[in-house]
């Protein structure tokens, strides 16, 4: 099962999303806006990336596999980004 959500914001202040999740047991690797996580109990993986596509800038949270890791990561990313922005737009991409 593939899932992806895009979070659009102004990104005026940097947010260390990897630092927010570094202590999680699912954390594999990451720095700043890039984070890779894998569930130890299943094959579920989640990636977070900052994307610049022309004039569009967004954070992509994508997951592969069934489980709750995607939901937990998405919640943390939204919560963390909202601390540095007065406006977030969340779009379910896939």
Steps between C-alpha positions, in 0.01 A plus 500: 500500500653829388406829664626853441410840639639840402520783752529847351621792710710815487805321649635832627660335805682167467362200686724209598258216436775238530583639844133466597506126423862403565411328831223290347581126475389511133756769408749378236667816373434867449607859505286815516193443275611154380404203717486125434318269741423128504274310735683223689174301518403508133629596158344849525736781395448876503705777337481874554649735240508871427416550131552803276322454170514823303323757715338233717660412835360233727587223741406155374419223747481168317450152632501145376330220690216473747532619857485805723850639435382718210227655716742569787760659270242711319364628831846590629596675175180708496537589867869593461449707185207685658733633771686697231215605274166674525367309199524136393312333217483121513420313179447125476697416190468122480 
